[in-house]
Amino acid sequence: MGGRTPLLVLTFSLAVLSIKLGISHGCRETERKALIDFKRGLHDPSNRLSSWVGEDCCAWEGVGCSNISGHVIKLDLRNSRRMDPWALRGDITPSLPSLQQLNRLDLSGNYFMHKPIPKFLGAFRRLTYLNLSGAGFMGRVPAQLGNLSTLQHLDLSYNCYWDDEGGGSFCLSLENSGWISLLTSLRHLNMTWVSFTNAANWLQDLNALPHVQEIELISCDLGTFPRSLSHVNFTSLTTLDLRGNYINSTIPDWVFNITSLEFLYLGGNDLHGFFPDSVTKLTSLKALDLSGSVFQDGFMQVTHISNLCKLQILCLSSVPINDVLANLEMVFSGCLRNSMEELDLSGTQLSGSFPDWLGNIKNLKSLDLSSNSLCGSVPASIGNLSLLQHLSLGSNDLNGTISKDDLANLSSLKSLDISYNSIYLNKSDDWIPPFQLNGLYMGFCQILPKPHFPKWLRTQPTLDELYLSNAGIKEAFPNWLPSGLRYLYLSDNKITGEVPQFFPKLKYLYLSNNSFSGNLSKTSSNLLLLDLSSNKLVGGVPDSLCNLQMLESLHLSHNNLSGQIPHCLKSCTELATLDLGHNNFIGNIPTWIGESLLYLKTLSLRSNAFTGSIPQLSSLPSLRILDLSNNNLSGNIPEELGNLHGLRSLNLSKNYLIGQIPWSIGRMKQLEVLDLSRNNLSGAIPSDLAALNFLNHLNLSYNNLSGRIPNGNQLQTFTDSSIYAGNPNLCGPPLTKNCTLNIAKAGEEEQNEDSSKSRMETLWLYTSITLGFIIGFWAICGSLLLQQTWRTSYFRAIDNMFDKLYVMMVVTVAKYKRKL
């Protein structure tokens, strides 16, 4: 008994210690300070880190600690909303590596200011999960990430920056891919949009990963498939996604030696040659995407696919297979008839009647036959697809009527696209569909029995997107459409009434080319796009429109709106498009446009009654289209416009602008359209315009321009003389007026003009003297003739003057006589 006592005491002590450790709370002080320092380097507009206060950092939002050691092991600040207001912004401070026990780091969806990925992230030796997707990083991926030998999940996807000014894109890039081969524990790799241009050995380095299961390299500039691979080490690979890489080659055989593959995505490349029959080795394949490929002999080898009995997803979009439609029927008469769930044959040049045999693929959930040349009616056999969720038949030559019986069994349908056909959807007002749609696309389809909003839409509360453009609707806007709509496209109808305002979730509202009238009423505050162009709206822009703080595009052109642009519109700072053209707006163009709307890409105020000068707009770096034509603007064209280096189109025609064309326009290297016609511009055409290499439309007609038309580079391609019409003092090609003769003639005309001017000056001198004499004579003589008192005073003054002259003369003569 006594021998067991020490053992029992030791066991009890260890148990107590284990309990104490197990219920320990609070994080390490050094790690808490590291997190606080990390927070200081961030801007948090939505207060996501508001809980980061106090001593216990383990209780903070996004922070996870070990229950045993108390060390921080997880930092998950993922921004799943993908919206700027929720994104953390700033830098990753160098203090973060103090979290040495960290095994999970997720900063995806935030914004780290186009900075490089910090090299010190390679110091997290225990890290198993690293996600920096869509986090605003740029530059080279640091090779130090190769130190993360325990890493199982690496996601660096979607880190790109589009330079609107220069027109290019800047993404993460690899100097070499050798460090990837060191990630021997890696299971999942996603480097979508990371440039592999300089990583020639990418395949060999990936092949060195013994446990990798998923590889996603979408749009990575891979360029080509390496033709050979000495040994295929991808024994665990289930997903290979190489879409959108401009790969211009045949499919190498080593791909089909990866027998573990379940998902093979090769779409969006330039694959060609014969489709290899070795595809039959991929017996585990569930998804195959070959979209955009052009295989020899019209893809006759499509029959090889019939042996892939586990295949559920087949995408052949934009693969020319018109000649093998009969072969496709044979393919789906075998085991694929039961396994296939998603079939995409869009844009495959299919023609003829709608394939009736498609109705036999009973497990089909998604069918896309859009953008083909299928004709005739939709067969009743489509109703056999009771599991169908997405049906897309848009942009064909289909006609006829789809009755309610054809859709009676489609109870799973979520999305229906029959747009751009001649299909009639004949449904009575009391029809209750068997499905609940999320999206309905019926653009350019006629609605029967009468052209109005389908009453059965009342039964679709889950409807998210509704496209009824050009559907011949002729009635007032109803108040019963589903309130959950986010996308509403009703353009090109004859809808009347006032603008709707009862959709709280609406993001995109297209109502252009209708008959909406009256004043612009209050609209939903969540709108990102509002298009009311080509209607009959009157009055001014209401202040309520300024409440659309998230608005990105506003189209109000071709209405009867008037008044001034409201000052409160400056609060819509997210605007990228502002189109108020073809209205009756007056006043000056507000200066705040160039001060507050810093994301503006398109500004169109054409065909209004704006006056004053062109405001300062040079602080709008994203501006691409500027159209102020057909107004009453005056003054000089501002030199500062030349600072808009990314501008594509500049139209200032039909105004009263004066002065010379600024030479600074030559700095707009991206300019494609320049129209300065019908103004009062003078002077020479700047030779700098010849440097605009992208210019394809130029109009300088009906001004007062003079001198030689510059030649060289892009200007030599403009051979239409009407470009310079109405400028009588211009010369040189493409005009027939010769500049050499014109200069000599101008000199002669100048001499003649000087001689004529001299003669005119002499004539005016004598004329003025004569007129002065006549006026002076009659001013005095006329007065003497008319006024007797004036005559008496005048002649007395004359007598006194002669008396004084006579006395002066006598005295002077006597004086000279005495001297002599």
C-alpha positions in Angstrom: 0.0 0.0 0.0 2.8 2.4 1.0 4.6 1.7 -2.4 1.6 2.8 -4.4 1.1 6.1 -2.5 3.7 8.1 -4.4 2.4 6.7 -7.7 -1.1 7.8 -6.8 0.1 11.3 -5.7 2.0 11.7 -9.0 -1.0 10.5 -11.0 -3.3 12.9 -9.1 -0.9 15.8 -9.6 -0.6 15.2 -13.4 -4.4 15.0 -13.6 -4.8 18.3 -11.8 -2.1 19.9 -14.0 -3.8 18.5 -17.1 -7.2 20.0 -16.0 -5.6 23.3 -15.3 -3.9 23.4 -18.7 -7.1 22.2 -20.3 -9.2 25.0 -18.9 -6.5 27.7 -19.3 -7.8 30.9 -20.8 -6.1 34.0 -22.3 -3.5 34.3 -24.9 0.2 34.9 -24.7 1.2 38.6 -24.1 3.7 38.7 -27.0 1.0 37.3 -29.3 -1.6 39.8 -28.1 0.8 42.7 -28.8 1.6 41.3 -32.2 -2.1 41.2 -33.1 -2.6 44.7 -31.7 0.3 45.9 -33.9 -1.3 44.1 -36.9 -4.6 45.9 -36.2 -2.8 49.3 -36.1 -1.6 48.7 -39.7 -5.1 48.2 -41.0 -8.0 50.4 -41.9 -11.3 48.8 -40.7 -14.2 50.8 -42.2 -16.9 48.3 -41.0 -15.4 47.8 -37.5 -14.9 44.1 -38.0 -12.1 44.2 -35.4 -14.2 46.0 -32.8 -13.9 43.0 -30.5 -10.1 43.3 -30.5 -9.9 44.9 -27.0 -9.0 43.6 -23.6 -6.4 41.1 -22.5 -7.9 37.8 -23.8 -7.1 37.9 -27.5 -8.5 34.3 -27.8 -12.0 35.8 -27.5 -11.4 38.2 -30.4 -13.2 37.9 -33.7 -11.3 35.7 -36.1 -8.7 34.6 -33.6 -8.4 31.0 -32.4 -6.2 29.6 -29.7 -5.1 26.2 -28.5 -7.1 24.9 -25.5 -3.9 23.3 -24.1 -1.1 25.8 -24.7 -3.1 29.1 -25.1 -1.1 29.9 -28.3 -2.8 31.6 -31.2 -3.2 28.9 -33.8 -5.8 30.5 -36.1 -6.2 33.9 -37.7 -9.3 33.9 -40.0 -10.2 37.4 -41.2 -11.8 36.2 -44.5 -14.0 38.8 -46.1 -16.6 36.6 -47.7 -18.8 39.6 -48.7 -16.3 40.7 -51.3 -17.4 44.3 -50.9 -15.2 47.3 -50.2 -17.0 48.5 -47.0 -16.2 45.1 -45.4 -12.6 44.8 -46.6 -9.7 45.4 -44.3 -7.1 47.7 -45.9 -3.5 48.3 -45.2 -0.3 46.3 -44.6 0.7 43.1 -42.9 3.1 44.3 -40.1 6.4 42.5 -39.5 5.3 41.7 -36.0 2.9 39.0 -37.2 5.5 36.2 -37.3 5.5 36.3 -33.5 2.5 33.9 -33.8 4.9 31.0 -34.2 2.2 28.4 -33.5 -0.1 29.6 -36.2 -1.4 26.8 -38.4 -4.2 28.6 -40.2 -4.1 32.1 -41.8 -6.9 33.4 -44.0 -6.8 37.0 -45.2 -8.8 36.5 -48.4 -11.1 39.1 -49.8 -9.4 42.0 -48.1 -7.2 44.7 -49.7 -3.5 45.0 -49.1 -2.9 48.0 -51.3 -1.1 46.2 -54.3 1.8 45.4 -52.0 4.0 42.3 -52.5 3.2 39.2 -50.4 5.6 39.6 -47.3 8.5 37.3 -47.4 8.2 36.7 -43.6 5.1 34.6 -44.2 7.6 31.8 -44.9 8.5 31.8 -41.2 5.2 30.2 -40.2 6.7 26.7 -40.1 3.6 25.1 -38.6 1.2 26.6 -41.2 -1.1 24.1 -42.8 -3.6 26.5 -44.4 -2.8 29.8 -46.2 -5.4 31.7 -48.1 -4.6 35.1 -49.6 -7.1 34.9 -52.4 -8.4 38.3 -53.8 -6.5 40.2 -51.2 -5.0 42.9 -53.4 -1.4 41.6 -53.5 0.9 42.3 -56.5 4.4 41.6 -57.6 6.5 38.4 -57.3 5.4 35.5 -55.2 8.2 35.1 -52.6 10.2 31.9 -52.9 10.3 31.9 -49.1 6.8 30.2 -49.2 8.7 27.1 -50.1 9.8 26.9 -46.4 6.2 25.9 -45.4 6.8 22.2 -45.6 3.7 21.4 -43.5 1.4 23.4 -45.8 -1.6 21.5 -47.2 -3.7 24.3 -48.6 -2.3 27.3 -50.6 -4.6 29.8 -52.3 -3.1 32.8 -54.0 -5.8 33.2 -56.6 -7.4 36.4 -58.0 -4.7 38.9 -57.0 -4.8 41.3 -60.0 -4.9 45.0 -60.5 -6.3 46.5 -63.7 -4.6 49.8 -64.6 -7.5 51.8 -66.2 -5.1 54.5 -67.3 -2.6 52.3 -69.0 -5.1 49.7 -70.0 -2.9 46.8 -68.7 -3.3 44.3 -65.8 -0.8 43.6 -63.1 -1.0 40.3 -61.3 1.1 38.1 -59.0 3.9 36.4 -60.9 6.4 33.7 -60.5 10.1 34.3 -61.2 10.5 30.5 -61.0 8.3 27.7 -59.7 11.1 25.6 -58.1 9.9 26.5 -54.5 6.5 24.8 -55.2 8.3 21.4 -55.4 9.3 21.9 -51.7 5.7 21.9 -50.5 5.7 18.2 -50.0 2.6 18.2 -47.8 0.4 20.2 -50.2 -3.1 18.9 -51.1 -4.8 21.9 -52.7 -3.1 24.5 -54.9 -5.0 27.4 -56.4 -2.9 30.0 -58.2 -5.6 31.4 -60.6 -4.4 34.6 -62.3 -0.8 34.2 -61.1 1.4 34.7 -64.1 3.6 31.6 -65.0 5.2 33.4 -67.9 8.7 33.0 -66.5 8.1 29.6 -64.9 9.2 27.2 -67.7 9.4 24.1 -65.4 6.0 24.5 -63.8 4.8 21.0 -64.8 7.9 19.3 -63.4 7.7 21.2 -60.2 4.0 20.3 -59.7 4.8 16.7 -60.6 7.1 16.6 -57.6 4.2 17.0 -55.1 3.4 13.5 -54.0 0.1 14.2 -52.2 -1.4 17.0 -54.3 -5.1 16.4 -55.0 -6.3 19.6 -56.6 -4.5 22.0 -59.0 -6.2 25.1 -60.2 -4.2 27.3 -62.6 -6.8 29.3 -64.4 -5.6 32.2 -66.7 -1.9 31.8 -65.7 -0.4 32.4 -69.1 0.9 28.8 -69.3 1.2 29.2 -73.1 1.7 25.6 -74.0 1.6 22.0 -72.7 5.0 20.4 -72.2 4.9 17.5 -74.6 6.5 14.9 -72.4 6.7 13.9 -68.7 9.1 11.1 -67.9 7.2 9.9 -64.9 3.7 10.9 -63.9 3.8 11.4 -60.1 0.2 12.7 -59.8 -1.1 9.5 -58.2 -3.5 11.4 -56.0 -4.6 14.1 -58.4 -8.4 14.4 -58.7 -8.8 17.9 -60.2 -6.7 19.6 -62.9 -8.0 23.0 -64.0 -6.0 24.7 -66.7 -8.8 26.9 -68.3 -8.1 30.1 -70.1 -4.3 29.8 -70.6 -4.1 30.3 -74.4 -2.5 26.8 -74.7 -1.9 26.4 -78.4 -1.1 22.7 -78.8 -2.6 19.3 -78.9 -3.5 17.5 -75.7 -0.4 15.5 -74.6 -0.8 11.9 -73.7 0.6 12.3 -70.2 -2.7 14.0 -69.2 -4.5 10.8 -69.8 -2.0 8.8 -67.7 -3.3 10.6 -64.6 -5.9 7.8 -64.0 -7.0 9.3 -60.7 -8.5 12.3 -62.4 -12.1 13.1 -61.7 -12.3 16.7 -62.9 -10.4 17.8 -66.0 -11.0 21.4 -67.2 -9.1 22.4 -70.4 -11.6 25.0 -71.7 -10.8 28.4 -73.0 -7.6 27.3 -74.7 -6.6 26.8 -78.3 -6.4 23.0 -78.3 -6.4 21.3 -81.7 -5.5 18.2 -83.5 -7.2 14.8 -83.1 -9.0 14.2 -79.8 -7.0 11.2 -78.4 -8.7 7.9 -77.9 -6.6 7.5 -74.7 -9.3 9.6 -72.9 -10.9 6.2 -72.2 -8.1 5.6 -69.6 -9.8 8.2 -67.4 -12.4 5.8 -66.0 -12.9 7.9 -62.9 -13.7 11.1 -64.8 -16.8 13.0 -63.6 -16.3 16.3 -65.4 -14.7 17.2 -68.8 -14.4 20.7 -70.2 -13.0 21.1 -73.7 -14.8 24.4 -74.6 -13.2 26.5 -77.3 -11.2 23.7 -78.8 -11.1 22.9 -82.5 -10.5 19.3 -83.1 -9.7 17.8 -86.5 -12.4 16.1 -88.5 -15.1 17.9 -86.7 -14.4 16.1 -83.4 -15.4 12.7 -84.8 -13.8 11.0 -81.9 -16.6 12.2 -79.6 -17.7 8.6 -79.5 -14.7 7.9 -77.2 -16.5 9.7 -74.5 -19.3 7.2 -74.5 -17.1 4.8 -72.5 -16.7 7.3 -69.6 -19.6 5.9 -67.6 -19.0 8.1 -64.5 -19.1 11.3 -66.5 -21.6 13.8 -65.1 -20.5 17.1 -66.6 -19.6 17.6 -70.2 -18.8 21.1 -71.6 -18.2 21.4 -75.4 -19.1 25.1 -75.7 -17.8 26.7 -78.9 -16.4 23.3 -80.1 -17.6 22.9 -83.8 -19.5 19.6 -83.7 -22.3 20.3 -86.1 -21.3 17.5 -88.4 -21.4 14.9 -85.6 -24.9 15.5 -84.1 -25.8 11.9 -85.0 -22.7 10.7 -83.2 -23.8 12.6 -80.1 -27.1 10.7 -80.1 -25.1 7.5 -80.2 -22.9 8.7 -77.3 -25.9 9.3 -75.1 -27.6 6.1 -75.9 -25.2 4.2 -73.7 -24.1 4.5 -70.1 -23.9 8.3 -70.3 -27.7 8.4 -70.6 -27.9 7.6 -66.9 -24.8 9.4 -65.6 -24.9 12.8 -67.4 -26.2 15.7 -65.2 -24.8 18.8 -66.9 -24.5 19.2 -70.7 -23.2 22.4 -72.4 -23.4 22.4 -76.2 -23.7 26.2 -76.6 -22.1 27.8 -79.6 -21.3 24.5 -81.2 -22.8 25.3 -84.6 -25.7 22.9 -84.2 -28.4 23.3 -86.8 -31.6 21.6 -87.8 -34.4 20.5 -85.5 -34.2 20.4 -81.8 -32.6 17.1 -80.8 -35.6 15.1 -79.6 -33.3 12.4 -78.0 -32.1 14.8 -75.3 -35.3 14.0 -73.5 -33.9 10.6 -72.8 -31.1 11.8 -70.5 -33.3 11.4 -67.5 -30.9 12.7 -64.8 -30.0 15.9 -66.6 -30.0 18.9 -64.3 -28.5 21.5 -66.6 -28.9 21.8 -70.4 -27.4 24.6 -72.5 -28.1 24.8 -76.2 -27.9 28.5 -76.6 -26.2 30.4 -79.5 -26.8 27.8 -82.1 -29.0 27.6 -85.2 -31.6 25.2 -84.0 -35.0 25.7 -85.6 -38.5 24.4 -85.3 -40.4 24.0 -82.1 -39.2 22.8 -78.7 -40.1 19.1 -78.5 -42.5 17.8 -75.9 -39.8 15.3 -74.8 -38.1 18.1 -72.9 -40.8 17.7 -70.4 -39.3 14.3 -69.5 -36.4 16.0 -67.7 -38.0 16.1 -64.3 -34.7 16.8 -62.6 -33.8 19.7 -64.8 -32.8 22.9 -63.0 -31.3 25.1 -65.7 -32.6 25.2 -69.3 -30.9 27.6 -71.7 -32.2 27.8 -75.3 -31.5 31.4 -76.0 -30.2 32.8 -79.4 -31.5 30.2 -81.7 -34.1 30.1 -84.5 -36.8 28.3 -82.5 -40.4 29.1 -82.9 -43.8 28.0 -81.9 -45.5 27.9 -78.5 -44.4 26.3 -75.3 -47.6 25.3 -73.5 -48.1 24.6 -69.9 -48.2 20.8 -70.6 -44.6 21.0 -71.9 -43.5 22.3 -68.6 -45.8 20.3 -66.3 -43.1 17.9 -65.1 -40.3 20.5 -64.7 -40.9 21.0 -61.0 -37.1 21.4 -60.2 -36.6 24.2 -62.7 -34.7 27.2 -61.3 -33.6 29.0 -64.5 -35.3 29.3 -67.9 -33.8 31.1 -70.8 -35.7 31.2 -74.1 -34.6 34.7 -75.1 -33.8 35.8 -78.7 -36.1 33.3 -80.4 -39.6 33.4 -81.8 -41.1 31.4 -79.0 -44.5 32.2 -77.6 -45.0 31.4 -74.0 -48.8 30.9 -74.0 -50.0 30.9 -70.4 -53.4 31.9 -69.0 -53.6 34.4 -66.2 -54.6 31.7 -63.7 -51.7 29.3 -64.6 -49.7 28.2 -61.6 -46.3 26.8 -62.7 -44.9 23.7 -61.1 -41.6 25.3 -60.5 -40.1 28.2 -58.4 -37.7 30.2 -60.6 -34.6 32.2 -59.6 -34.0 33.5 -63.1 -36.4 34.0 -66.1 -34.9 35.3 -69.4 -37.5 36.0 -72.1 -36.0 38.9 -74.1 -37.4 39.2 -77.6 -40.1 36.7 -76.9 -43.7 37.5 -77.4 -46.1 37.0 -74.4 -49.4 35.5 -75.1 -52.4 35.7 -75.0 -51.9 39.4 -74.8 -48.8 41.6 -74.5 -48.7 42.3 -70.8 -46.8 41.2 -67.7 -47.4 37.5 -67.2 -49.7 37.2 -64.2 -48.1 33.8 -63.2 -45.1 35.8 -62.1 -47.1 36.4 -58.9 -46.4 32.8 -58.0 -42.6 33.2 -58.2 -41.5 34.8 -54.9 -37.9 33.4 -55.3 -37.4 35.3 -58.6 -34.0 37.0 -58.5 -33.4 38.0 -62.2 -36.1 38.9 -64.7 -35.4 39.7 -68.3 -38.4 40.8 -70.4 -36.7 43.2 -72.7 -38.3 43.7 -76.1 -41.3 41.5 -75.2 -44.0 43.8 -76.6 -45.4 44.7 -73.2 -48.0 47.5 -73.5 -49.3 48.4 -70.1 -48.6 50.2 -66.9 -45.9 48.9 -64.5 -47.6 46.5 -62.0 -47.2 46.7 -58.3 -47.2 42.9 -57.8 -43.9 41.8 -59.2 -41.8 39.7 -56.8 -40.2 42.1 -54.2 -37.0 40.1 -54.0 -35.8 41.0 -57.4 -32.2 42.1 -57.7 -31.9 42.3 -61.6 -34.8 43.7 -63.6 -34.4 44.2 -67.3 -37.5 45.7 -69.0 -35.9 47.8 -71.8 -37.5 48.2 -75.3 -41.1 47.8 -74.4 -44.0 50.3 -74.2 -44.5 50.3 -70.4 -46.2 53.3 -69.1 -46.8 54.9 -65.7 -44.3 56.1 -63.1 -40.9 54.6 -62.3 -41.2 51.7 -59.8 -39.8 52.2 -56.3 -40.7 49.1 -54.2 -37.9 46.7 -54.7 -35.6 46.9 -51.6 -33.1 44.4 -52.9 -32.8 45.7 -56.4 -29.3 46.2 -57.8 -29.8 46.6 -61.5 -32.8 48.4 -63.1 -33.0 48.6 -66.9 -36.1 50.5 -68.1 -34.7 52.3 -71.2 -36.8 52.9 -74.3 -40.2 52.7 -72.7 -43.0 55.3 -72.1 -42.5 56.1 -68.5 -43.6 59.7 -67.8 -43.9 62.2 -65.1 -41.3 63.2 -62.5 -38.5 60.9 -61.4 -39.7 59.4 -58.2 -37.8 57.9 -55.3 -35.9 54.7 -56.1 -34.4 51.8 -54.1 -31.3 52.9 -52.1 -29.4 49.7 -53.0 -29.2 50.3 -56.7 -25.9 49.9 -58.5 -27.3 50.7 -62.0 -30.3 52.8 -63.1 -31.1 53.1 -66.8 -34.1 55.3 -67.6 -32.9 56.6 -70.9 -35.3 57.2 -73.8 -38.5 57.7 -71.9 -40.8 60.7 -71.3 -39.6 61.9 -67.9 -39.9 65.6 -67.1 -38.8 67.9 -64.3 -35.5 68.0 -62.6 -33.3 65.3 -61.1 -34.8 64.9 -57.6 -32.6 65.1 -54.5 -33.8 61.6 -53.5 -31.6 60.2 -56.3 -28.7 61.4 -54.2 -29.5 58.8 -51.6 -28.2 56.1 -54.0 -24.8 56.1 -52.3 -23.7 52.9 -54.0 -24.8 53.9 -57.5 -22.2 53.1 -60.2 -24.1 53.9 -63.4 -26.8 56.5 -64.0 -28.4 56.8 -67.5 -31.1 59.5 -67.9 -30.4 60.5 -71.6 -33.1 61.2 -74.2 -35.8 62.5 -71.8 -37.3 65.9 -71.2 -35.5 66.6 -67.9 -34.6 70.2 -67.1 -33.0 72.5 -64.5 -29.6 72.2 -63.1 -27.6 69.2 -62.0 -28.3 68.9 -58.3 -25.4 69.6 -56.0 -26.2 66.7 -53.8 -25.4 64.3 -56.6 -21.7 64.8 -55.6 -22.4 62.4 -52.7 -22.8 59.5 -55.2 -19.0 59.0 -55.2 -19.1 55.5 -56.6 -20.4 56.7 -60.0 -18.5 55.3 -63.0 -21.0 56.3 -65.6 -23.0 59.6 -65.7 -25.1 60.0 -68.9 -27.5 63.0 -68.9 -27.3 63.7 -72.6 -30.2 64.8 -74.8 -32.2 66.7 -72.2 -32.8 70.3 -71.3 -30.4 70.8 -68.5 -29.1 74.4 -68.0 -26.4 76.3 -66.1 -22.7 75.6 -65.7 -21.3 72.2 -65.6 -20.6 71.7 -61.9 -17.0 71.8 -60.8 -17.6 69.1 -58.2 -17.8 66.5 -60.9 -14.1 66.7 -61.3 -13.6 66.9 -57.5 -15.9 64.2 -56.1 -16.7 61.6 -58.8 -13.1 60.2 -58.8 -14.2 56.8 -60.2 -15.9 58.3 -63.3 -15.2 56.5 -66.5 -18.0 57.9 -68.8 -19.3 61.4 -68.6 -21.9 62.4 -71.3 -23.7 65.7 -71.1 -24.2 66.1 -74.8 -27.2 67.9 -76.4 -28.3 70.1 -73.4 -28.2 73.8 -72.8 -25.1 74.0 -70.5 -23.3 77.3 -70.6 -20.0 78.7 -69.2 -16.6 77.1 -69.6 -15.4 73.5 -69.4 -14.6 72.8 -65.7 -11.5 71.2 -64.3 -11.7 67.5 -65.0 -8.0 66.5 -65.1 -8.3 64.9 -61.6 -10.4 62.0 -63.0 -7.8 59.4 -63.7 -10.3 56.7 -64.8 -12.2 58.9 -67.3 -12.5 57.1 -70.7 -15.3 58.9 -72.5 -16.0 62.6 -72.3 -18.8 64.0 -74.4 -19.9 67.6 -73.9 -21.0 68.2 -77.5 -23.9 70.3 -78.7 -24.2 72.7 -75.8 -23.5 76.4 -75.4 -20.0 76.1 -73.8 -17.5 78.9 -74.4 -13.9 79.9 -73.5 -10.7 78.0 -74.3 -10.3 74.3 -74.3 -8.3 73.7 -71.0 -4.7 72.6 -71.4 -5.2 70.4 -68.4 -7.4 68.0 -70.3 -4.2 66.6 -71.7 -3.6 65.1 -68.2 -6.4 62.6 -68.9 -4.0 60.1 -70.3 -6.4 57.2 -70.4 -9.2 59.0 -72.3 -10.5 57.0 -75.3 -13.1 59.4 -76.7 -13.3 63.2 -76.5 -16.2 65.0 -78.1 -16.5 68.8 -77.7 -18.2 69.5 -81.0 -21.1 72.0 -81.6 -20.2 74.6 -78.9 -18.7 78.1 -79.0 -15.2 77.2 -77.9 -12.4 79.6 -79.0 -8.6 79.7 -79.1 -6.2 77.1 -80.3 -6.4 73.3 -80.0 -4.2 72.5 -77.0 -1.0 70.7 -77.8 -1.5 68.7 -74.6 -4.2 66.6 -76.4 -1.2 64.8 -78.0 -0.5 63.3 -74.5 -3.7 61.3 -74.6 -2.0 58.3 -76.1 -5.1 56.0 -75.7 -7.4 58.4 -77.6 -9.5 56.7 -80.3 -12.1 59.4 -81.0 -11.5 63.2 -81.2 -14.3 65.5 -82.4 -13.8 69.3 -82.1 -16.0 70.3 -85.1 -18.3 73.3 -85.3 -16.6 75.6 -82.8 -14.7 78.8 -83.2 -11.2 77.3 -82.8 -8.4 79.1 -84.6 -4.6 78.7 -85.2 -2.7 75.7 -86.5 -3.5 72.1 -85.8 -0.9 70.8 -83.3 1.6 68.4 -84.8 1.4 66.4 -81.5 -1.9 64.9 -82.8 0.2 62.8 -85.2 1.5 60.8 -82.2 -2.0 59.5 -81.4 -1.5 56.0 -82.7 -4.9 54.6 -81.7 -7.0 57.4 -83.2 -9.6 56.1 -85.6 -12.1 58.9 -85.8 -11.2 62.6 -86.2 -13.4 65.6 -87.0 -12.0 69.2 -87.0 -14.5 70.6 -89.5 -16.1 74.1 -89.4 -13.7 76.1 -87.3 -11.3 78.8 -88.1 -8.1 76.6 -88.3 -5.3 77.7 -90.5 -1.9 76.5 -91.8 -0.6 73.2 -93.0 -2.3 70.0 -91.8 0.3 67.9 -89.9 1.3 64.7 -91.5 3.0 61.5 -90.4 2.0 58.5 -88.3 -1.7 58.1 -87.6 -2.9 61.4 -89.3 -1.7 60.0 -92.7 -4.4 57.4 -92.5 -7.2 60.0 -92.5 -7.8 60.6 -96.2 -11.4 62.0 -95.9 -11.2 65.7 -96.7 -14.5 66.3 -94.9 -12.6 66.0 -91.6 -11.2 69.5 -92.3 -14.1 71.0 -94.2 -15.2 74.6 -93.3 -11.6 75.7 -92.5 -10.8 77.8 -95.6 -7.2 78.6 -94.4 -6.1 75.0 -94.0 -3.9 73.5 -96.7 -2.1 70.3 -97.5 -3.3 66.7 -97.9 -6.0 65.4 -97.9 -7.2 68.8 -99.0 -6.5 69.8 -102.6 -5.2 73.2 -101.5 -1.4 73.4 -102.0 0.4 74.9 -99.1 3.4 76.2 -101.2 1.1 78.1 -103.6 -1.0 79.1 -100.7 2.1 80.7 -99.0 3.1 82.7 -102.1 -0.4 83.7 -102.7 -0.7 84.6 -99.0 2.4 86.9 -99.4 1.1 88.6 -102.5 -2.3 89.0 -100.8 -0.4 90.5 -97.8 1.4 93.0 -100.0 -1.8 93.9 -101.8 -3.5 94.1 -98.4 -0.7 96.5 -97.1 -1.0 98.7 -100.3 -4.7 98.7 -100.0 -4.4 99.5 -96.4 -2.0 102.5 -97.1 -4.4 103.9 -99.7 -7.3 103.5 -97.3 -5.3 105.3 -94.6 -4.5 108.2 -96.9 -8.1 108.4 -98.0 -9.2 108.5 -94.4 -6.7 111.2 -93.6 -7.9 113.6 -96.3 -11.5 112.7 -95.6 -11.1 113.5 -91.9 -9.4 116.9 -92.7 -12.1 117.8 -95.0 -14.8 116.8 -92.6 -13.1 118.7 -89.8 -12.9 121.8 -91.9 -16.5 121.6 -92.9 -17.6 120.9 -89.4 -15.4 123.7 -87.9 -16.4 126.2 -90.6 -20.1 125.6 -90.1 -19.8 125.4 -86.3 -18.5 129.0 -86.3 -20.1 130.5 -89.4 -23.4 128.9 -88.7 -23.5 130.3 -85.2 -22.6 133.9 -86.5 -25.3 133.8 -89.0 -28.0 132.7 -86.5 -27.0 134.7 -83.4 -26.8 138.6 -83.6 -25.1 139.0 -80.2 -22.5 136.4 -81.3 -21.9 138.3 -84.6 -21.3 141.6 -82.7 -19.0 140.1 -80.2 -17.1 138.2 -82.9 -16.4 141.3 -85.1 -15.5 143.4 -82.1 -13.0 140.8 -81.1 -11.6 140.8 -84.7 -11.3 144.6 -84.6 -9.5 144.6 -81.3 -7.2 141.8 -82.6 -6.3 143.9 -85.7 -5.7 147.0 -83.6 -3.3 145.2 -81.4 -1.5 143.7 -84.3 -1.2 147.1 -86.0 0.2 148.8 -82.8 2.7 145.9 -82.4 3.8 146.1 -86.0 4.4 149.9 -85.8 6.4 149.7 -82.5 8.6 146.8 -83.9 9.4 148.7 -87.1 10.4 151.8 -85.2 12.6 149.8 -82.9 14.5 148.3 -85.9 14.9 151.7 -87.5 16.6 153.1 -84.3 19.0 150.2 -84.3 19.9 150.8 -87.9 
